[in-house]
Amino acid sequence: MIPGWIAFTVSAAAFQCWRTAKQQKLRGQLSVNGAAVVRYLYGVPAGLVLLGGYWLVFGGEVGAFSLAFLALCAAGGLGQIIGTNLLIMSFDSRGFAVGTAYSKTEAIQAAFIALILLGEVIPWLSWAGIAVSVGGVLMLSFAGKGMTPGALLAATLQRGAMLGVASGFAFAVCAIFIKAANTTLLGEDPILKALVCLVVINAMQTAMQGTWLLAREPAEIRRVFATWRDSAQVGALSAAGSACWFSAFALAPVAMVRAVGQVEIIFTLLIGRFYLKERIKPAELAGALVVVAGVVLVLLGKYGG
């Protein structure tokens, strides 16, 4: 049987890929901040449905919300907002491929941060797998660019790359705060606690980015509600993806979850090939195989011994 955290992680990557595709449609109707708000605003009711459905089937209870729990949720939610904004800034500076590639160093950064803050220890083979999978993402991102090692090093020192790395750091810290919030909340069912975290964090993110939107782009509020049909789909997919990520974090080390989550890039290639009818380049195929090899090493490190 597939371990639960792996099933959750792969599902999260699939939902995230699907949500990104849907969100692209909104970019023509909403500003960057408006498109971000819908993820959280419409994610709250979707999260409540997931939480209520799970509780009706499995039952369970959680303890009262402590100040520590609320602070960790707020920090995790803010980290995700900051990471997203840094990623968008990296697109403006160096383009989509560079920013996305370097943000994927999140898996390695999460491994070190979780080791320091949470004491998470992972096998050496899994460390190697994380490094290999990140290398595969870099290969995919720069496929067909004809970049020499020197040019790649130069690109790494550019502002866009640094913003991408900073984005990855923010996402890594976000994941660790979310795991810590789950651990802080009293209760025996980690999945139930993960869904509670989802609803609380999405509500906080709606308040945080909604307040910013109201102050800086008040006219955008009307468009956020006017696009409710498309926005609700984005919010539901975002909630489903986050529910799976949060559940995976509750069951396994953050770094290993993020490393296996690199399979999202495989889903992106498959959508491009079979839905958009795009031709996969040999360099892209090679990068995809490296990502898969890295994920295999991660899992061998966890279960091979």
C-alpha positions as a Markdown table, in Angstrom:
| # | Residue | x | y | z |
|---|---|---|---|---|
| 1 | Met | 0.0 | 0.0 | 0.0 |
| 2 | Ile | 1.2 | 3.5 | -0.8 |
| 3 | Pro | 2.1 | 5.4 | 2.3 |
| 4 | Gly | -0.5 | 8.1 | 3.1 |
| 5 | Trp | 2.0 | 11.0 | 2.9 |
| 6 | Ile | 3.1 | 10.0 | -0.6 |
| 7 | Ala | -0.5 | 9.8 | -1.8 |
| 8 | Phe | -1.3 | 13.2 | -0.3 |
| 9 | Thr | 1.9 | 14.8 | -1.8 |
| 10 | Val | 1.2 | 13.5 | -5.4 |
| 11 | Ser | -2.4 | 14.6 | -5.1 |
| 12 | Ala | -1.3 | 18.1 | -3.8 |
| 13 | Ala | 1.1 | 18.5 | -6.8 |
| 14 | Ala | -1.7 | 17.5 | -9.2 |
| 15 | Phe | -4.2 | 19.9 | -7.6 |
| 16 | Gln | -1.6 | 22.7 | -7.6 |
| 17 | Cys | -0.9 | 22.2 | -11.3 |
| 18 | Trp | -4.6 | 22.2 | -12.1 |
| 19 | Arg | -5.1 | 25.3 | -10.0 |
| 20 | Thr | -2.3 | 27.1 | -11.7 |
| 21 | Ala | -3.8 | 26.4 | -15.1 |
| 22 | Lys | -7.2 | 27.7 | -14.0 |
| 23 | Gln | -5.6 | 30.8 | -12.4 |
| 24 | Gln | -3.9 | 31.8 | -15.6 |
| 25 | Lys | -7.4 | 32.5 | -17.0 |
| 26 | Leu | -8.0 | 34.9 | -14.1 |
| 27 | Arg | -4.9 | 36.9 | -14.8 |
| 28 | Gly | -6.7 | 38.5 | -17.7 |
| 29 | Gln | -9.6 | 39.6 | -15.4 |
| 30 | Leu | -7.8 | 40.4 | -12.2 |
| 31 | Ser | -4.6 | 42.0 | -10.9 |
| 32 | Val | -1.9 | 40.0 | -9.3 |
| 33 | Asn | -3.2 | 40.8 | -5.8 |
| 34 | Gly | -6.8 | 40.1 | -6.9 |
| 35 | Ala | -5.9 | 36.8 | -8.4 |
| 36 | Ala | -4.1 | 35.9 | -5.1 |
| 37 | Val | -7.0 | 36.9 | -2.9 |
| 38 | Val | -9.4 | 34.6 | -4.6 |
| 39 | Arg | -7.3 | 31.6 | -3.6 |
| 40 | Tyr | -7.9 | 32.3 | 0.0 |
| 41 | Leu | -11.3 | 34.0 | 0.0 |
| 42 | Tyr | -13.0 | 31.2 | -2.0 |
| 43 | Gly | -10.7 | 28.6 | -0.3 |
| 44 | Val | -12.3 | 29.2 | 3.1 |
| 45 | Pro | -15.8 | 27.7 | 2.2 |
| 46 | Ala | -14.1 | 24.9 | 0.3 |
| 47 | Gly | -11.9 | 24.2 | 3.3 |
| 48 | Leu | -14.9 | 24.2 | 5.6 |
| 49 | Val | -16.6 | 21.6 | 3.3 |
| 50 | Leu | -13.5 | 19.4 | 3.4 |
| 51 | Leu | -13.2 | 19.8 | 7.2 |
| 52 | Gly | -16.9 | 19.1 | 7.7 |
| 53 | Gly | -16.9 | 16.1 | 5.4 |
| 54 | Tyr | -13.9 | 14.5 | 7.0 |
| 55 | Trp | -15.3 | 15.1 | 10.5 |
| 56 | Leu | -18.7 | 13.5 | 9.6 |
| 57 | Val | -16.9 | 10.4 | 8.3 |
| 58 | Phe | -14.1 | 10.0 | 10.8 |
| 59 | Gly | -15.1 | 12.1 | 13.8 |
| 60 | Gly | -12.5 | 13.3 | 16.2 |
| 61 | Glu | -11.8 | 16.5 | 18.1 |
| 62 | Val | -9.1 | 19.2 | 18.5 |
| 63 | Gly | -8.2 | 21.3 | 21.5 |
| 64 | Ala | -8.8 | 25.1 | 21.9 |
| 65 | Phe | -6.8 | 27.4 | 19.8 |
| 66 | Ser | -3.8 | 28.7 | 21.8 |
| 67 | Leu | -1.9 | 31.9 | 21.1 |
| 68 | Ala | 1.1 | 29.8 | 19.9 |
| 69 | Phe | -1.1 | 27.9 | 17.4 |
| 70 | Leu | -2.7 | 31.2 | 16.0 |
| 71 | Ala | 0.8 | 32.8 | 15.8 |
| 72 | Leu | 2.2 | 29.9 | 13.8 |
| 73 | Cys | -0.8 | 29.9 | 11.5 |
| 74 | Ala | -0.4 | 33.6 | 10.9 |
| 75 | Ala | 3.3 | 33.2 | 10.2 |
| 76 | Gly | 2.7 | 30.3 | 7.8 |
| 77 | Gly | 0.0 | 32.2 | 6.0 |
| 78 | Leu | 2.2 | 35.3 | 5.7 |
| 79 | Gly | 5.1 | 33.3 | 4.5 |
| 80 | Gln | 3.1 | 31.9 | 1.7 |
| 81 | Ile | 1.9 | 35.4 | 0.7 |
| 82 | Ile | 5.5 | 36.7 | 0.8 |
| 83 | Gly | 6.8 | 33.7 | -1.2 |
| 84 | Thr | 4.2 | 34.2 | -3.9 |
| 85 | Asn | 5.0 | 37.9 | -4.2 |
| 86 | Leu | 8.7 | 37.3 | -4.4 |
| 87 | Leu | 8.1 | 34.7 | -7.1 |
| 88 | Ile | 6.1 | 37.2 | -9.1 |
| 89 | Met | 8.8 | 39.8 | -8.7 |
| 90 | Ser | 11.4 | 37.3 | -10.0 |
| 91 | Phe | 9.3 | 36.8 | -13.1 |
| 92 | Asp | 9.4 | 40.5 | -13.8 |
| 93 | Ser | 13.2 | 40.6 | -13.3 |
| 94 | Arg | 14.4 | 37.5 | -15.2 |
| 95 | Gly | 11.4 | 35.7 | -16.6 |
| 96 | Phe | 9.2 | 32.8 | -15.6 |
| 97 | Ala | 11.7 | 30.0 | -16.0 |
| 98 | Val | 14.5 | 31.4 | -13.9 |
| 99 | Gly | 12.2 | 32.5 | -11.0 |
| 100 | Thr | 10.4 | 29.2 | -10.9 |
| 101 | Ala | 13.6 | 27.1 | -11.2 |
| 102 | Tyr | 15.3 | 28.8 | -8.2 |
| 103 | Ser | 12.2 | 28.8 | -6.1 |
| 104 | Lys | 12.3 | 25.0 | -6.3 |
| 105 | Thr | 15.4 | 25.1 | -4.2 |
| 106 | Glu | 12.8 | 25.2 | -1.5 |
| 107 | Ala | 13.2 | 21.5 | -0.9 |
| 108 | Ile | 16.9 | 21.7 | 0.0 |
| 109 | Gln | 16.3 | 24.9 | 2.1 |
| 110 | Ala | 13.4 | 23.2 | 3.9 |
| 111 | Ala | 15.7 | 20.2 | 4.8 |
| 112 | Phe | 18.2 | 22.4 | 6.5 |
| 113 | Ile | 15.6 | 24.7 | 8.2 |
| 114 | Ala | 13.6 | 21.7 | 9.5 |
| 115 | Leu | 16.8 | 20.0 | 10.8 |
| 116 | Ile | 17.6 | 23.2 | 12.8 |
| 117 | Leu | 14.1 | 24.2 | 13.9 |
| 118 | Leu | 12.2 | 20.9 | 14.2 |
| 119 | Gly | 15.1 | 18.4 | 14.6 |
| 120 | Glu | 13.9 | 16.4 | 11.5 |
| 121 | Val | 16.6 | 14.0 | 10.5 |
| 122 | Ile | 16.4 | 12.3 | 7.1 |
| 123 | Pro | 18.6 | 9.5 | 5.6 |
| 124 | Trp | 21.7 | 10.6 | 3.5 |
| 125 | Leu | 20.2 | 8.9 | 0.4 |
| 126 | Ser | 17.1 | 11.1 | 0.8 |
| 127 | Trp | 19.4 | 14.1 | 1.0 |
| 128 | Ala | 21.0 | 13.0 | -2.3 |
| 129 | Gly | 17.6 | 12.5 | -3.8 |
| 130 | Ile | 16.5 | 16.0 | -2.8 |
| 131 | Ala | 19.6 | 17.5 | -4.5 |
| 132 | Val | 19.0 | 15.4 | -7.7 |
| 133 | Ser | 15.4 | 16.3 | -8.0 |
| 134 | Val | 16.2 | 20.1 | -7.6 |
| 135 | Gly | 18.9 | 19.6 | -10.3 |
| 136 | Gly | 16.3 | 18.0 | -12.6 |
| 137 | Val | 14.0 | 21.0 | -12.1 |
| 138 | Leu | 16.8 | 23.3 | -13.1 |
| 139 | Met | 17.5 | 21.2 | -16.2 |
| 140 | Leu | 13.8 | 21.4 | -17.1 |
| 141 | Ser | 13.7 | 25.2 | -16.5 |
| 142 | Phe | 16.7 | 25.9 | -18.7 |
| 143 | Ala | 16.0 | 23.2 | -21.3 |
| 144 | Gly | 16.7 | 24.5 | -24.8 |
| 145 | Lys | 18.4 | 27.7 | -23.5 |
| 146 | Gly | 21.8 | 26.5 | -24.5 |
| 147 | Met | 23.3 | 27.7 | -21.3 |
| 148 | Thr | 26.9 | 26.8 | -20.5 |
| 149 | Pro | 28.0 | 26.2 | -16.9 |
| 150 | Gly | 29.5 | 29.7 | -16.7 |
| 151 | Ala | 26.3 | 31.2 | -18.0 |
| 152 | Leu | 24.3 | 29.2 | -15.5 |
| 153 | Leu | 26.5 | 30.5 | -12.7 |
| 154 | Ala | 26.1 | 34.1 | -13.9 |
| 155 | Ala | 22.3 | 33.6 | -14.1 |
| 156 | Thr | 22.4 | 32.3 | -10.5 |
| 157 | Leu | 23.9 | 35.6 | -9.3 |
| 158 | Gln | 21.2 | 37.8 | -11.1 |
| 159 | Arg | 18.5 | 39.6 | -9.1 |
| 160 | Gly | 15.8 | 37.3 | -10.5 |
| 161 | Ala | 17.5 | 34.2 | -9.3 |
| 162 | Met | 18.1 | 35.7 | -5.9 |
| 163 | Leu | 14.4 | 36.6 | -5.7 |
| 164 | Gly | 13.6 | 33.0 | -6.7 |
| 165 | Val | 15.8 | 31.6 | -4.0 |
| 166 | Ala | 14.2 | 34.0 | -1.5 |
| 167 | Ser | 10.8 | 32.9 | -2.6 |
| 168 | Gly | 11.8 | 29.3 | -2.0 |
| 169 | Phe | 13.1 | 30.2 | 1.5 |
| 170 | Ala | 9.7 | 31.9 | 2.3 |
| 171 | Phe | 7.8 | 28.8 | 1.1 |
| 172 | Ala | 10.1 | 26.5 | 3.1 |
| 173 | Val | 9.6 | 28.5 | 6.3 |
| 174 | Cys | 5.9 | 28.6 | 5.6 |
| 175 | Ala | 5.8 | 24.8 | 5.4 |
| 176 | Ile | 7.7 | 24.5 | 8.7 |
| 177 | Phe | 5.4 | 26.9 | 10.5 |
| 178 | Ile | 2.4 | 24.9 | 9.2 |
| 179 | Lys | 3.8 | 21.6 | 10.5 |
| 180 | Ala | 4.6 | 23.3 | 13.8 |
| 181 | Ala | 1.0 | 24.6 | 14.0 |
| 182 | Asn | -0.3 | 21.1 | 13.5 |
| 183 | Thr | 1.9 | 19.8 | 16.2 |
| 184 | Thr | 0.9 | 22.6 | 18.6 |
| 185 | Leu | -2.8 | 22.0 | 18.2 |
| 186 | Leu | -4.0 | 19.4 | 20.6 |
| 187 | Gly | -5.7 | 16.3 | 19.1 |
| 188 | Glu | -5.0 | 12.8 | 18.1 |
| 189 | Asp | -5.9 | 12.9 | 14.3 |
| 190 | Pro | -3.2 | 14.7 | 12.3 |
| 191 | Ile | -5.4 | 14.9 | 9.2 |
| 192 | Leu | -8.2 | 16.5 | 11.1 |
| 193 | Lys | -5.7 | 19.0 | 12.6 |
| 194 | Ala | -4.3 | 19.7 | 9.1 |
| 195 | Leu | -7.8 | 20.6 | 7.8 |
| 196 | Val | -8.4 | 22.9 | 10.8 |
| 197 | Cys | -5.0 | 24.6 | 10.1 |
| 198 | Leu | -6.2 | 25.0 | 6.4 |
| 199 | Val | -9.4 | 26.8 | 7.3 |
| 200 | Val | -7.7 | 29.0 | 10.0 |
| 201 | Ile | -4.8 | 30.0 | 7.7 |
| 202 | Asn | -7.0 | 30.7 | 4.7 |
| 203 | Ala | -9.2 | 32.9 | 6.8 |
| 204 | Met | -6.1 | 34.8 | 8.0 |
| 205 | Gln | -4.7 | 35.1 | 4.5 |
| 206 | Thr | -8.0 | 36.5 | 3.3 |
| 207 | Ala | -7.9 | 39.1 | 6.0 |
| 208 | Met | -4.2 | 40.0 | 5.4 |
| 209 | Gln | -4.2 | 40.2 | 1.6 |
| 210 | Gly | -7.8 | 41.4 | 1.5 |
| 211 | Thr | -6.9 | 44.4 | 3.7 |
| 212 | Trp | -4.0 | 45.2 | 1.4 |
| 213 | Leu | -6.2 | 44.9 | -1.7 |
| 214 | Leu | -8.8 | 47.2 | -0.1 |
| 215 | Ala | -6.2 | 49.8 | 0.8 |
| 216 | Arg | -4.3 | 49.7 | -2.5 |
| 217 | Glu | -6.7 | 48.5 | -5.2 |
| 218 | Pro | -10.2 | 49.1 | -3.9 |
| 219 | Ala | -11.8 | 48.8 | -7.4 |
| 220 | Glu | -10.4 | 45.3 | -7.6 |
| 221 | Ile | -12.7 | 44.1 | -4.8 |
| 222 | Arg | -15.8 | 44.3 | -7.1 |
| 223 | Arg | -14.0 | 42.2 | -9.8 |
| 224 | Val | -13.0 | 39.6 | -7.2 |
| 225 | Phe | -16.7 | 38.9 | -6.6 |
| 226 | Ala | -17.8 | 39.5 | -10.2 |
| 227 | Thr | -15.6 | 36.6 | -11.4 |
| 228 | Trp | -17.0 | 34.2 | -8.8 |
| 229 | Arg | -17.6 | 31.4 | -11.2 |
| 230 | Asp | -13.9 | 31.1 | -12.2 |
| 231 | Ser | -12.6 | 32.3 | -8.9 |
| 232 | Ala | -14.6 | 29.7 | -6.9 |
| 233 | Gln | -12.9 | 27.0 | -9.0 |
| 234 | Val | -9.5 | 28.4 | -8.2 |
| 235 | Gly | -10.3 | 28.6 | -4.5 |
| 236 | Ala | -11.6 | 25.0 | -4.4 |
| 237 | Leu | -8.6 | 23.6 | -6.2 |
| 238 | Ser | -6.3 | 25.7 | -4.0 |
| 239 | Ala | -8.1 | 24.4 | -0.8 |
| 240 | Ala | -7.9 | 20.8 | -2.0 |
| 241 | Gly | -4.2 | 21.2 | -2.8 |
| 242 | Ser | -3.4 | 22.9 | 0.5 |
| 243 | Ala | -5.4 | 20.2 | 2.4 |
| 244 | Cys | -3.2 | 17.5 | 0.8 |
| 245 | Trp | 0.1 | 19.5 | 1.4 |
| 246 | Phe | -0.9 | 20.1 | 5.1 |
| 247 | Ser | -1.8 | 16.5 | 5.6 |
| 248 | Ala | 1.5 | 15.3 | 4.1 |
| 249 | Phe | 3.4 | 17.7 | 6.3 |
| 250 | Ala | 1.7 | 16.2 | 9.3 |
| 251 | Leu | 2.7 | 12.7 | 8.3 |
| 252 | Ala | 6.3 | 13.0 | 7.0 |
| 253 | Pro | 9.4 | 15.3 | 7.1 |
| 254 | Val | 8.7 | 18.6 | 5.3 |
| 255 | Ala | 11.8 | 18.3 | 3.1 |
| 256 | Met | 10.8 | 14.8 | 1.8 |
| 257 | Val | 7.2 | 16.0 | 1.1 |
| 258 | Arg | 8.6 | 19.0 | -0.9 |
| 259 | Ala | 11.0 | 16.7 | -2.8 |
| 260 | Val | 8.4 | 14.2 | -3.8 |
| 261 | Gly | 6.2 | 17.2 | -4.7 |
| 262 | Gln | 8.6 | 18.0 | -7.5 |
| 263 | Val | 6.5 | 15.6 | -9.6 |
| 264 | Glu | 4.3 | 18.6 | -10.2 |
| 265 | Ile | 6.7 | 19.4 | -13.1 |
| 266 | Ile | 5.9 | 16.0 | -14.6 |
| 267 | Phe | 2.2 | 16.8 | -14.5 |
| 268 | Thr | 3.0 | 20.2 | -16.2 |
| 269 | Leu | 4.8 | 18.4 | -19.0 |
| 270 | Leu | 2.0 | 15.9 | -19.5 |
| 271 | Ile | -0.6 | 18.7 | -19.7 |
| 272 | Gly | 1.5 | 20.4 | -22.3 |
| 273 | Arg | 1.9 | 17.3 | -24.3 |
| 274 | Phe | -1.5 | 15.7 | -24.2 |
| 275 | Tyr | -3.8 | 18.7 | -23.6 |
| 276 | Leu | -2.0 | 21.6 | -25.2 |
| 277 | Lys | -0.4 | 19.3 | -27.9 |
| 278 | Glu | 3.0 | 20.7 | -27.3 |
| 279 | Arg | 6.1 | 18.8 | -28.3 |
| 280 | Ile | 8.4 | 17.7 | -25.5 |
| 281 | Lys | 12.0 | 18.5 | -26.2 |
| 282 | Pro | 14.7 | 15.9 | -25.5 |
| 283 | Ala | 16.3 | 18.2 | -22.8 |
| 284 | Glu | 12.9 | 18.4 | -21.1 |
| 285 | Leu | 12.5 | 14.7 | -21.1 |
| 286 | Ala | 16.0 | 14.3 | -19.6 |
| 287 | Gly | 15.2 | 16.8 | -16.9 |
| 288 | Ala | 11.9 | 15.0 | -16.1 |
| 289 | Leu | 13.8 | 11.7 | -15.8 |
| 290 | Val | 16.3 | 13.3 | -13.4 |
| 291 | Val | 13.4 | 14.6 | -11.3 |
| 292 | Val | 11.9 | 11.1 | -11.1 |
| 293 | Ala | 15.3 | 9.6 | -10.2 |
| 294 | Gly | 15.6 | 12.1 | -7.4 |
| 295 | Val | 12.2 | 11.2 | -6.1 |
| 296 | Val | 13.1 | 7.5 | -6.2 |
| 297 | Leu | 16.2 | 8.2 | -4.2 |
| 298 | Val | 14.2 | 10.1 | -1.6 |
| 299 | Leu | 11.9 | 7.2 | -1.2 |
| 300 | Leu | 14.7 | 4.6 | -1.2 |
| 301 | Gly | 16.3 | 6.6 | 1.6 |
| 302 | Lys | 13.1 | 6.5 | 3.5 |
| 303 | Tyr | 12.0 | 2.9 | 2.9 |
| 304 | Gly | 14.9 | 1.1 | 1.3 |
| 305 | Gly | 16.7 | 0.3 | 4.5 |
